[in-house]
Amino acid sequence: MDDCIESIKSQTYKNIEINIIDNGSSDGSVDFLREKHPEINLIVNAQNEGFSRAHNKAIIISSGKYILPLNFDIVLAPTFVEEMVKAIESSSDIGIVSGKLYAIKNGEKTNIIDSSGITMQGMFPADRGQNETDSNQYNKLEYVFGASGAAPLFNRDMLEDIRLNDEYFDEDFYIYVEDVDLCWRAQLFGWKAIYTPSAIAYHHRGVTRKYDSDMKKDYLLIGYRNRYWALIKNALLSNLLKNILLLLIVELKFYAWHTLERNYFIFKVPFMVLKGVSRILKKRIVIQKRRKVSASYMENYFFNHHKHIIKERFMRFINRKNW
């Protein structure tokens, strides 16, 4: 945590306020912050209220034009904020920015990519380039679906525009996939997300659940429940129907893999989804009424890569037949 705070204080972009929400920690974090960083605005929750609610509190008390939620296991390069602001100010319709996040392994910074933005191929969220060695394959400024919740930059105007039931992050999600859901809603409302390779940060992913098997299990159960909820809230029916075969293949592969791994608990997910689906459907009605983009625009983010692969394999088959 201290590395994260010190990296914020070392930014070349100086107009920064730091707000920290302590989510009911019991490891001495509050005493540490009060003693070593008394200038930081610290809100202490009596219990863990979840990622979504805590971040919503932080957004509300923040006064800036731009909001940069940060996981405590992030370390920023000195020009990170400067480059992120430069990217978000390049166009008035940009609401979200992703930088290039590298992985921290065994306490050491690496050139292994942790995230270069969120991708949604097959309507399955993933961090683009994750676990790839950086060989400049993600070295251009470009539009992406969204940004990882570990270190995104948000335009406050965008956040206010997409706010639903006075929430930015959906508090029903509690934790996991709430960043994907927010980015999806922003895309539907006409906001764009951009990736800048010039903004560098380092991420020690999964540090809180690394040695906790129960947390790893919850990560899968809650994460995949929330993935379905995000789908129910945001997916366009025409996109689903047009690509139903591909989506079924993606789902079957997911459950087959977990079955082979003997993660039988994953079959609890559909029942967890149903438990809160009435609230999610009410939110869907509001979101879909406010949609500003076309089905074909959204489809580009979900299925283009898969269709390219299918076409490429088909052409190889035809060429072999001709030969």
VMD Tcl script that draws the C-alpha trace (Angstrom):
set ca {
  {0.00 0.00 0.00}
  {2.80 2.42 0.86}
  {4.41 1.85 -2.56}
  {1.12 2.79 -4.20}
  {0.75 6.00 -2.18}
  {4.35 7.05 -2.74}
  {3.96 6.48 -6.49}
  {0.93 8.81 -6.48}
  {2.88 11.49 -4.63}
  {5.71 11.18 -7.17}
  {3.52 11.95 -10.19}
  {4.59 14.66 -12.65}
  {0.91 15.68 -12.73}
  {0.57 17.53 -9.42}
  {-3.11 18.53 -9.21}
  {-4.12 15.36 -7.33}
  {-6.23 14.68 -4.24}
  {-6.01 11.30 -2.51}
  {-9.05 9.73 -0.90}
  {-8.85 6.30 0.69}
  {-11.78 4.13 1.74}
  {-10.77 1.54 4.33}
  {-13.17 -1.37 3.96}
  {-13.16 -2.70 7.51}
  {-9.51 -3.78 7.52}
  {-8.01 -5.43 10.61}
  {-4.32 -5.44 9.63}
  {-3.30 -2.06 11.05}
  {-3.80 -0.17 7.78}
  {-5.83 2.62 9.40}
  {-3.21 3.32 12.09}
  {-0.47 3.20 9.47}
  {-2.25 5.70 7.22}
  {-3.05 8.09 10.06}
  {0.52 8.03 11.27}
  {2.46 8.13 8.01}
  {0.02 9.89 5.65}
  {-2.13 12.18 7.84}
  {-2.80 14.52 4.90}
  {-4.83 11.85 3.06}
  {-8.61 11.99 3.32}
  {-9.43 8.66 4.99}
  {-12.92 7.18 5.30}
  {-13.14 4.14 7.60}
  {-15.95 1.65 7.08}
  {-16.90 -0.47 10.08}
  {-17.13 -3.52 7.82}
  {-16.25 -4.62 4.31}
  {-18.90 -3.02 2.10}
  {-17.48 -4.43 -1.13}
  {-15.54 -2.90 -4.01}
  {-18.52 -1.22 -5.66}
  {-19.95 0.63 -2.66}
  {-16.55 1.70 -1.36}
  {-15.55 3.10 -4.75}
  {-18.89 4.86 -5.11}
  {-18.19 6.59 -1.78}
  {-14.76 7.62 -3.03}
  {-16.21 9.06 -6.24}
  {-18.83 11.05 -4.32}
  {-16.31 12.69 -1.98}
  {-13.82 13.41 -4.78}
  {-13.82 16.88 -6.30}
  {-11.81 16.34 -9.48}
  {-12.85 16.50 -13.11}
  {-11.33 13.06 -13.53}
  {-11.49 10.07 -11.19}
  {-8.72 7.47 -10.94}
  {-9.77 4.47 -8.82}
  {-6.70 2.50 -7.74}
  {-6.18 -0.92 -6.22}
  {-3.71 -0.73 -3.33}
  {-1.43 -3.22 -5.16}
  {-0.80 -0.80 -8.05}
  {2.44 1.14 -8.46}
  {2.39 4.03 -10.94}
  {5.25 5.20 -13.15}
  {5.88 8.95 -12.56}
  {4.11 10.10 -15.76}
  {1.12 7.74 -15.49}
  {-1.51 10.34 -14.51}
  {-0.13 12.94 -16.93}
  {-0.40 10.52 -19.85}
  {-3.86 9.30 -18.82}
  {-5.17 12.88 -18.64}
  {-3.60 13.66 -22.01}
  {-5.48 10.70 -23.53}
  {-8.86 11.52 -21.98}
  {-8.63 15.14 -23.15}
  {-7.95 14.13 -26.76}
  {-11.70 13.93 -27.51}
  {-14.86 15.06 -25.71}
  {-16.57 11.67 -26.09}
  {-13.85 9.72 -24.26}
  {-15.08 8.68 -20.85}
  {-12.59 5.95 -19.92}
  {-8.84 5.49 -20.31}
  {-6.69 2.40 -19.86}
  {-2.95 2.54 -19.49}
  {-0.46 -0.28 -20.00}
  {-0.30 -2.33 -16.81}
  {2.61 -4.70 -16.24}
  {2.62 -7.58 -13.77}
  {4.56 -7.61 -10.52}
  {5.88 -11.14 -9.93}
  {7.52 -12.18 -6.67}
  {7.81 -8.54 -5.70}
  {9.63 -7.58 -8.91}
  {8.40 -5.41 -11.78}
  {8.32 -7.30 -15.08}
  {7.68 -6.65 -18.78}
  {4.79 -9.15 -18.70}
  {1.51 -7.45 -19.52}
  {-1.20 -7.48 -16.88}
  {-3.72 -5.46 -18.90}
  {-3.86 -3.19 -21.92}
  {-7.60 -2.68 -21.64}
  {-10.64 -4.91 -21.33}
  {-11.67 -7.08 -24.26}
  {-15.09 -8.76 -24.60}
  {-14.74 -11.29 -27.39}
  {-17.53 -13.85 -27.18}
  {-19.01 -11.61 -24.47}
  {-16.41 -13.05 -22.14}
  {-14.41 -10.36 -20.29}
  {-10.64 -10.56 -20.29}
  {-7.65 -8.28 -19.84}
  {-6.12 -7.77 -23.25}
  {-2.62 -9.18 -23.53}
  {-2.58 -10.63 -20.02}
  {0.51 -12.80 -19.35}
  {2.07 -11.89 -22.72}
  {5.66 -10.64 -22.76}
  {5.64 -7.09 -24.06}
  {7.20 -6.97 -27.52}
  {5.51 -3.71 -28.56}
  {2.37 -5.52 -29.76}
  {0.21 -3.03 -27.82}
  {2.12 0.13 -28.56}
  {-0.48 2.26 -30.30}
  {-3.15 4.61 -29.01}
  {-6.48 2.93 -29.83}
  {-10.07 2.49 -28.79}
  {-10.86 -0.48 -26.55}
  {-13.97 -1.84 -24.85}
  {-12.94 -0.60 -21.43}
  {-10.29 -0.39 -18.72}
  {-9.40 -2.70 -15.86}
  {-10.82 -1.57 -12.54}
  {-7.33 -1.76 -11.05}
  {-6.32 1.64 -12.49}
  {-8.81 3.25 -14.92}
  {-9.30 6.96 -15.49}
  {-12.92 8.12 -15.66}
  {-14.37 11.39 -16.88}
  {-16.69 12.65 -14.13}
  {-19.20 13.85 -16.75}
  {-19.33 10.27 -18.02}
  {-19.82 8.88 -14.52}
  {-22.72 11.24 -13.84}
  {-24.27 10.40 -17.20}
  {-24.23 6.63 -16.65}
  {-25.13 6.70 -12.95}
  {-27.98 4.32 -12.17}
  {-29.97 4.43 -8.91}
  {-27.34 6.86 -7.58}
  {-24.65 4.22 -8.19}
  {-21.69 4.37 -10.57}
  {-20.45 0.86 -9.91}
  {-23.39 -1.52 -9.44}
  {-23.53 -2.32 -5.73}
  {-25.45 -5.56 -6.35}
  {-22.21 -6.87 -7.88}
  {-20.37 -6.23 -4.58}
  {-16.99 -7.18 -6.10}
  {-15.66 -8.48 -9.45}
  {-16.79 -7.61 -13.01}
  {-18.21 -4.28 -11.79}
  {-15.60 -2.57 -13.98}
  {-16.78 -4.49 -17.06}
  {-20.39 -3.61 -16.29}
  {-19.59 0.10 -15.92}
  {-17.60 0.15 -19.18}
  {-20.38 -1.70 -21.01}
  {-22.99 0.79 -19.83}
  {-20.73 3.67 -20.85}
  {-20.36 2.21 -24.35}
  {-24.14 1.82 -24.69}
  {-24.62 5.45 -23.66}
  {-22.23 6.65 -26.38}
  {-19.00 7.12 -24.43}
  {-15.71 5.73 -25.72}
  {-12.77 4.05 -23.99}
  {-9.21 4.57 -25.17}
  {-5.93 2.80 -24.45}
  {-2.68 4.71 -24.18}
  {0.62 2.77 -24.11}
  {2.38 5.84 -22.68}
  {0.75 5.47 -19.25}
  {2.69 2.76 -17.40}
  {1.79 1.10 -14.10}
  {2.56 -2.16 -12.33}
  {0.03 -4.52 -10.74}
  {0.45 -7.30 -8.19}
  {-2.75 -9.06 -9.29}
  {-4.76 -11.16 -6.85}
  {-2.59 -10.32 -3.84}
  {-5.57 -10.45 -1.44}
  {-6.65 -13.96 -2.47}
  {-3.28 -15.48 -3.33}
  {-3.10 -17.77 -0.31}
  {-6.81 -18.03 0.50}
  {-8.64 -20.95 -1.17}
  {-12.07 -19.67 -0.03}
  {-11.41 -16.28 -1.64}
  {-10.32 -18.00 -4.86}
  {-13.57 -19.95 -4.88}
  {-15.61 -16.79 -4.24}
  {-13.68 -15.08 -7.05}
  {-15.04 -17.69 -9.47}
  {-18.57 -17.89 -8.07}
  {-19.19 -14.16 -7.62}
  {-17.21 -13.23 -10.72}
  {-19.16 -15.49 -13.05}
  {-22.48 -14.64 -11.44}
  {-21.67 -11.00 -12.11}
  {-20.66 -11.78 -15.68}
  {-24.15 -13.15 -16.34}
  {-25.74 -10.19 -14.57}
  {-23.72 -7.81 -16.76}
  {-24.92 -9.74 -19.81}
  {-28.56 -9.59 -18.70}
  {-28.30 -5.85 -18.00}
  {-26.43 -4.72 -21.07}
  {-26.45 -7.21 -23.97}
  {-28.59 -6.43 -27.01}
  {-31.01 -9.18 -27.94}
  {-30.08 -8.94 -31.64}
  {-26.39 -9.51 -30.82}
  {-27.29 -12.56 -28.74}
  {-29.58 -14.16 -31.30}
  {-27.30 -13.52 -34.25}
  {-24.35 -15.17 -32.50}
  {-26.15 -17.75 -30.36}
  {-24.14 -20.75 -31.66}
  {-20.82 -19.07 -30.87}
  {-22.05 -18.05 -27.42}
  {-23.19 -21.60 -26.65}
  {-19.76 -22.92 -27.64}
  {-18.07 -20.40 -25.33}
  {-20.34 -21.40 -22.43}
  {-19.90 -25.14 -23.01}
  {-16.12 -24.75 -23.08}
  {-16.25 -22.84 -19.81}
  {-18.29 -25.47 -17.95}
  {-16.41 -28.38 -19.56}
  {-13.07 -26.96 -18.43}
  {-14.24 -26.49 -14.84}
  {-15.73 -29.98 -14.83}
  {-12.40 -31.43 -15.94}
  {-10.72 -29.42 -13.17}
  {-13.29 -30.85 -10.71}
  {-14.53 -27.39 -9.82}
  {-18.06 -28.74 -9.51}
  {-19.06 -25.80 -7.33}
  {-19.21 -23.71 -10.52}
  {-22.65 -25.20 -11.20}
  {-23.96 -23.04 -8.34}
  {-23.56 -19.99 -10.59}
  {-26.86 -20.25 -12.53}
  {-28.80 -20.46 -9.24}
  {-26.90 -17.45 -7.88}
  {-27.81 -15.54 -11.04}
  {-31.51 -16.32 -10.66}
  {-31.55 -15.16 -7.05}
  {-31.08 -11.49 -8.01}
  {-32.29 -11.49 -11.60}
  {-35.47 -9.45 -10.92}
  {-33.40 -6.44 -9.76}
  {-31.07 -6.82 -12.72}
  {-33.94 -6.93 -15.20}
  {-35.33 -3.66 -13.80}
  {-31.95 -2.04 -14.41}
  {-31.87 -3.46 -17.94}
  {-35.11 -1.66 -18.81}
  {-33.62 1.71 -17.81}
  {-30.31 1.07 -19.58}
  {-31.81 -0.11 -22.86}
  {-34.16 2.89 -23.02}
  {-31.12 5.17 -22.88}
  {-28.98 3.30 -25.41}
  {-27.43 5.57 -28.05}
  {-25.34 3.16 -30.15}
  {-26.28 0.57 -32.76}
  {-26.20 -3.21 -32.43}
  {-23.52 -3.40 -35.15}
  {-21.30 -1.00 -33.18}
  {-21.46 -3.22 -30.10}
  {-21.04 -6.41 -32.14}
  {-17.61 -5.23 -33.26}
  {-16.40 -5.53 -29.66}
  {-17.94 -8.94 -29.07}
  {-17.50 -11.13 -32.15}
  {-15.14 -9.69 -34.77}
  {-12.09 -11.61 -33.53}
  {-13.94 -14.94 -33.48}
  {-15.38 -14.36 -36.94}
  {-11.92 -13.51 -38.27}
  {-10.53 -16.78 -36.90}
  {-13.43 -18.82 -38.32}
  {-13.02 -17.17 -41.73}
  {-9.26 -17.72 -41.67}
  {-9.64 -21.43 -40.83}
  {-12.33 -21.83 -43.50}
  {-10.06 -20.27 -46.16}
  {-7.22 -22.57 -45.15}
  {-9.57 -25.54 -45.56}
  {-10.66 -24.33 -49.02}
  {-7.04 -23.78 -50.07}
  {-6.10 -27.29 -48.99}
  {-9.02 -28.68 -50.97}
  {-7.97 -26.72 -54.07}
  {-4.43 -27.98 -53.72}
}
mol new
graphics top color blue
foreach p $ca { graphics top sphere $p radius 0.5 }
foreach p [lrange $ca 0 end-1] q [lrange $ca 1 end] { graphics top cylinder $p $q radius 0.2 }
display resetview
